[in-house]
């Protein structure tokens, strides 16, 4: 059976017939050509992040960053734009709300090859973000195996506490045994207070660290328990007043 190409009378004619099918290339045109590319950097593990950011800056990139990452970069002399300046909103909820916003999502998702998207981006004053540098929260490093909440609470919870009571016209600091519910309440309160007093990091990370410290019988919450026990020991002479 004769092929389609055999009906062509010359090599040149056969080439003309098959070229549209074999050699056609579809070229995609980028309608958005920003003066400077932008990268958003927000990581838990800061190792190597300064080197990467410096390289990007040397290549003419603008760096957008958040929280602790931005502090590290700025300390290294790298100029950054805060994510709050892009979103118009402050960081909130212990760092859980930083980059989640219409402005950031739009800058990442609009199609640079779609002229309609480009026009909408310009109308909305959305400038593209061309790279995201992030990592997963380091749960493995934080928990270092399994954290036993029960063990941590048990280590912190006081066996005895001191309460003020007025007897015979005088105030006494009287030791009282602490019941189970009260022990849990005090341990939880001290963990939260200790976590709030820590600097940097998110609240989740600070609480996790307090649990880790408690499992090792150290940390601020453990010291609070020890202070309560020492006070009770110092006032044990008034323990008999507890029955009044």
C-alpha positions, 0 to 999 in steps of 0.5 A, a space after each residue: 500500500 502506498 504511503 501518504 508521502 509517496 504521493 508527493 512528487 519530490 523530496 522537497 514536497 514531501 518535506 513540506 507535507 510532513 514539516 507541520 506535523 513533525 517540527 512544529 514547536 509551541 512557544 509559551 510567552 511569559 507576559 510578566 517580566 519583573 525587574 527583580 525576582 523575589 524569594 520568600 525564606 522561612 525555615 526552622 532549620 537555619 543551617 546554610 540559609 545565610 549562604 543561600 540568601 547571600 547567593 540569591 542577593 548576589 544574583 539580584 534577588 529580593 528576599 522576603 522573610 519572617 520571624 526568626 529567619 529574618 533575624 538571622 539574615 539581617 544579623 548576617 547583613 542581608 537586606 530583607 523585606 518583612 512578610 508583614 510589609 507584603 501582607 499588611 498584617 502582623 504575625 499572630 498566634 505564636 507564629 502560626 499566622 505569618 505567610 498565609 494571606 491573599 497577597 502571598 498566595 496570589 504572588 505565588 499562584 497567578 499564571 505568568 503565561 496567562 495575560 489575563 492573570 498578569 493584568 489582574 495581578 497588576 490591577 491588584 498590585 500583586 508582585 510575583 514571588 518566584 521561589 519559596 524556601 521552607 522546610 517541615 517543622 522538625 518534630 523529630 528533633 523537638 520531641 527526641 523520641 516520645 514525650 510522655 505528657 503524664 511523666 512530665 506532668 508527674 515530675 512537675 506536679 507538687 505533692 504539697 503546697 503552702 496556703 495562707 491562713 489567718 488564725 488568732 489574729 496572725 497569718 500563717 503559711 500552712 502546708 497542705 497536701 495537694 490533691 490530684 486535680 490541683 496537682 494537674 492544674 498547677 503543673 499545667 499552669 507552671 508549664 505555660 508560664 515557663 513557656 511564655 517566659 522563653 524568648 524566640 520560637 513559637 509557643 508550640 516549640 517552647 511548650 515542647 521544650 518545657 516538657 522535655 526539660 520536665 522529663 529530665 527533671 529540670 527547667 523553670 517549671 521544675 524549679 517552681 515545684 522545688 520552690 513550693 516544696 522548700 516553702 512547705 518544708 520551711 513552714 512544716 511547724 504550722 502543718 497542724 493548723 491545716 485541720 482548722 
